[in-house]
Amino acid sequence: MDDDRSEDWRTVLDQLAQQRTAARAMGGEERLEKHRARGKLDARARIDHLIDDGSFQEMGLLVGGEDAPADAVVMGSGRIDGRPVIVAAEDFTVKAGTISQAANAKRHRAAELAVLDRVPLVMLLEGAGFRADGRHNARSPTDLLAQAQCSGRVPLVTAVLGSSAGHGALVAPMCDFTVMTSQAAIFTAGPPVVYESLGETITKEELGGPSVAIASGVIHNEADDDKSALDQVRTYLRYFPSSAWSYPPFEDGGDTAPREVPEVAEIVPLNSRRGYDIRRVIDAVFDAGTVFDVQAGYGRSVVCALCRLGGHPVAVVANQPMALAGAIDADGADKAAHFITVADSFHLPLVFLADNPGVLAGSVSEQRGILRKGARMYAAQTLATTPKFHLLLRKAYGFGSMVMAMIPFDGQSGVFAFPGATMGAMGSSALSRAAGSDEAEAARLRAAELEASLRSARGFGFDELIDPSETRNVLLHSVERALSRRQAPAEPVARVGIMP
């Protein structure tokens, strides 16, 4: 009897093993070799590089059967730096990575599990959208519904590693962070569809390559190849908790101790008309080797970076005097609004480093909607519930001070300034020109401007005027104090208000 049972199991398990082997062969050796010849990893190799060795447990391996191994979506769970994640990778070697009804169900399940189990969701894209086989059931739930439920609850990250079109491409703008390789492209419809519908002849690179996707703000970061893109995903997730129900991970060791930063005074000129690179200040102040730039190629007058301060993850929003003199343009405001909202959703403290002449004026700026996008940035920061801090380095005028969290009673846990910093509706030079001031009056306005920070400090407009060399220690002390508010379990942010 036992032998009969063993024989029954052997037959069934042999069949299962054969089906698994066939599914793991993906599109077959010929297509895989062609894919790899382009310098790309295949879908399974991408997952292997992304997650910790030996930690992947696949789901839906047999979906699609022999006709479409894994139905062009390799999906399952694994670990990144020991923490669980859900990952789904489109397999371009199987029917060009297209989405069938079953593949849609797998993608929906991936997002569903991420929010149910409160772990990050990582999507690796290279596919041509819904499969043109006429089998799509319009009444079935789309995976985007489940992904929308993840937003603000678990980190959502996408890597675009080839051409991504149609429905599949919609995943990227839904995510908190996106990275693409130099070989990738992303668009609502590919060149053949564009030609048929519009008569426009265009390459995929011209339609949605990195130069287009980065400039439009659809994609945050670019990477040279698959491995470096996946490494960025791993790095990004290290700053975030597994979900909004937990706090960001503290990392001990390394450059976490208090220290003075005398180099800041050498980097930042007292003369506000002279430029400098704010990234040098960020590198000096925050823990060495922990700065991760987000969307550096878009809205260049605003720098958004993930950093650590004393081992604590923080989100830095800084004006960049090397671009537009630090003026906040529509793209910079748009970038910062998204970055602030993501940081707030996952309880990262926000540090604003202000040095700007205001929001960008002029007809082009107005046509690009600077008032609405500036209002969006302001709404994001003033609605933020996470600890936030402001440091005025040299100047912040008008709306440029409000979006950078300088105005009083805006819920800051720390408001600081360097001596000599100036503020107000506009700079003295612009005010003199607008008022038609004579030379003596212009000089008086300039002198008053230079004393603005001292007058403000005397009226308790700042918590303290600080020596630039004290920047790291003051911010570190303030962040550690503010984190004492974590006396209750973390939970998702409940927002009220309509974003402009």
Secondary structure, 3 states (H helix, E strand, C coil): CHHHHHHHHHHHHHHHHHHHHHHHCCCCHHHHHHHHHCCCCCHHHHHHHHCCCCCCEEECCCCCCCCCHHHHEEEEEEEECCEEEEEEEECCCCHHHCECHHHHHHHHHHHHHHHHHCCCEEEEEEECCECCCCCCCCCCCCHHHHHHHHCCCCCEEEEEEEEEEHHHHCHHHHCCEEEEECCCEEECCCHHHHHHHHCCCCCHHHHHCHHHHHHHCCCCEEECCHHHHHHHHHHHHCCCCCCCCCCCCCCCCCCCCCCCCCHHHHHCCCCCCCCCCHHHHHHHHCCCCCCEEECCCCCCCEEEEEEEECCEEEEEEEECCCCHHHCECHHHHHHHHHHHHHHHHCCCCEEEEEEECCECCCHHHHHCCHHHHHHHHHHHHHHCCCCEEEEEEEEEECHHHHCCCCCCCCCCCEEEECCCCEEECCCHHHHHHHHCCCHHHHHHHHHHHHCHHHHHHHCCCCCEECCHHHHHHHHHHHHHHHHHHCCCCCCCCCCCCCCC
